[in-house]
Amino acid sequence: MKAFKDYFLNKNMEGKPRGSPEIIRGILSFATDDQGPHSIAYEIGINSATLKRYLNTLVESGFLEQTGKSSSRVQYRTTSKGSEFLNSLEKSVSELEEFKAHW
């Protein structure tokens, strides 16, 4: 988990700023069970304002579900649709890394 967390801190492994695919990948990977927004933000190293934008989009897209009912205990979990998307994203990243290794 440490390598995963290190990867998702401020920059990716090439030292470039992270983009949406890396942030989405981090959120969906971490929220496989119920997670609060503060835990998610801390784990992947983004601020709460940035996280809120991603959470809203991922919930609206059906990739995350909100599992807490009260506003003080809101939690999120990756849905089966989100897991499928994450698997596709992981496969694409893996293929891209393999391509870059042969470049």
C-alpha positions as CSV (number, residue, x, y, z in Angstrom):
1,M,0.0,0.0,0.0
2,K,2.9,2.4,0.7
3,A,4.1,2.3,-2.9
4,F,0.6,2.9,-4.1
5,K,0.2,5.8,-1.7
6,D,3.6,7.2,-2.8
7,Y,2.6,6.9,-6.4
8,F,-0.5,8.9,-5.9
9,L,1.0,11.7,-3.9
10,N,1.6,15.0,-5.7
11,K,3.4,13.6,-8.8
12,N,3.4,10.4,-10.7
13,M,6.5,8.2,-11.0
14,E,7.8,10.3,-13.9
15,G,7.7,13.4,-11.7
16,K,4.8,14.9,-13.7
17,P,1.7,16.3,-12.1
18,R,-1.1,13.8,-11.8
19,G,-4.1,13.9,-14.1
20,S,-7.6,12.8,-13.8
21,P,-7.0,9.1,-14.7
22,E,-4.5,8.7,-11.9
23,I,-6.8,10.4,-9.4
24,I,-9.8,8.4,-10.5
25,R,-7.8,5.2,-10.3
26,G,-6.7,6.1,-6.7
27,I,-10.2,6.9,-5.5
28,L,-11.8,3.7,-7.0
29,S,-8.9,1.5,-5.8
30,F,-9.1,2.8,-2.2
31,A,-12.9,2.9,-1.9
32,T,-13.4,-0.8,-2.4
33,D,-15.1,-0.8,1.0
34,D,-16.8,2.0,2.8
35,Q,-14.5,5.0,3.1
36,G,-15.1,8.5,4.3
37,P,-14.0,11.5,2.2
38,H,-11.3,12.5,4.6
39,S,-9.7,9.0,4.5
40,I,-9.9,9.0,0.7
41,A,-8.3,12.5,0.4
42,Y,-5.5,11.6,2.8
43,E,-4.8,8.2,1.3
44,I,-4.4,9.5,-2.3
45,G,-2.9,12.9,-1.4
46,I,-5.4,15.4,-2.7
47,N,-7.3,18.3,-1.0
48,S,-10.9,18.0,0.0
49,A,-12.1,20.5,-2.7
50,T,-10.5,18.5,-5.5
51,L,-11.9,15.3,-4.0
52,K,-15.4,16.6,-3.8
53,R,-15.5,17.4,-7.5
54,Y,-14.3,13.8,-8.3
55,L,-16.7,12.2,-5.8
56,N,-19.7,14.0,-7.3
57,T,-18.7,13.0,-10.8
58,L,-18.0,9.4,-9.9
59,V,-21.3,9.1,-8.0
60,E,-23.3,10.6,-10.9
61,S,-21.5,8.2,-13.3
62,G,-22.4,5.2,-11.1
63,F,-18.8,4.3,-10.3
64,L,-19.2,5.1,-6.6
65,E,-22.1,4.9,-4.3
66,Q,-22.7,7.0,-1.2
67,T,-23.3,4.5,1.7
68,G,-23.7,6.9,4.7
69,K,-27.1,8.5,5.2
70,S,-26.3,11.3,7.6
71,S,-24.1,14.2,6.5
72,S,-21.6,13.7,9.3
73,R,-21.0,10.1,8.4
74,V,-21.0,10.1,4.6
75,Q,-19.0,7.2,3.1
76,Y,-18.4,6.0,-0.4
77,R,-17.9,2.6,-2.0
78,T,-16.8,1.5,-5.5
79,T,-19.7,0.0,-7.3
80,S,-19.5,-3.1,-9.6
81,K,-19.6,-0.6,-12.6
82,G,-16.8,1.3,-11.0
83,S,-14.8,-1.9,-10.5
84,E,-15.3,-2.8,-14.1
85,F,-14.1,0.7,-15.2
86,L,-11.1,0.4,-12.8
87,N,-10.2,-3.0,-14.4
88,S,-10.4,-1.4,-17.9
89,L,-8.3,1.5,-16.7
90,E,-5.7,-0.7,-15.1
91,K,-5.5,-2.8,-18.3
92,S,-5.0,0.4,-20.4
93,V,-2.3,1.7,-18.1
94,S,-0.5,-1.6,-18.2
95,E,-0.6,-1.7,-22.0
96,L,0.6,1.9,-22.2
97,E,3.5,1.1,-19.8
98,E,4.4,-1.9,-21.9
99,F,4.3,0.1,-25.1
100,K,6.5,2.8,-23.5
101,A,9.0,0.2,-22.4
102,H,9.5,-0.8,-26.0
103,W,9.6,2.7,-27.4
